[in-house]
Amino acid sequence: MITPNKVVPLSDSVLGHLPHVLKVGPDPTHLVELFQQVGDKFESIDQFLLALDVLFLLDRLTVDFSTEKVVYAA
């Protein structure tokens, strides 16, 4: 689930998982290494990618596909 509601608590929603990704920053890190560090906090890789999408939309990170690195906003 993306957002918490009556059935889905904040800790199980994607919004509740965003801090796990943000704690790895602010140094750029490879996408695979990032998933290895925080992958156990997510139910699936789909949920991890959704968290990256939300952080991108919030302008908190970008992904440089030429270097395969996640770059955090300053």
N, C-alpha and C positions, 0 to 999 in steps of 0.2 A: 504494500500500500504506500501511496505517496504521502498522504496527510493523515494525522491521527483523527479518530472519530470515536463514537461510542463503543465500537467493537475493537478497533485497533489502537493500542496505547502509543504514546509518543515514542517510546523506546523501540517499538517494532516498525515504525514508519520510516520512510526515507529521510524525512526531516530530522529524526532522532539519530540517524547514522552519519549525518554530515560532519559533526565534530571529529569523528574517527579519521576522516580523510584530511581535515584541516590540521589536526595535530601533527601530522607527518611533516608539514611545511615548516618554514617558508622556503627552504632550499629546493630547487628543481630536482625531481626524482624521476627515474624511468617508470613508465606505466606498469610494467610487469613487477618491478620491485614494490611499487605502491600497493598493488593487489596482494603481493605476498605478505606485506606488513599488516594490512587491514582486512584481508579476505575472510579471515575467520569470524569477523564481526558481522558479516553479511550472510544472508541465507543463500544467495546465488550471485553469479557474476552479473546477471541482469540487474539486480538491485544495486550492485556496485556501480555499474555504468549509469544507472538512473541517478545515483547520487552525484556522479561526475557531471551529468547533464544539468542538474539543478544548480550545482556550484558554478558551472559555466554561465548559466542564465543570470545568476546573482553577481556575476563578474568577480568571482573569488579565485578562479583559476582558468588557465587555458592549457590546451594540449598542443605541443609543437610536434606535428607528425613527422617532420623530417628527422628529428632527433629522438622521437618517441619519449619525450619528457613532459611531465606535468609541471607547469610553471605557475606558482602561486602569486596572487596579486599582492602588491606591497602595501 
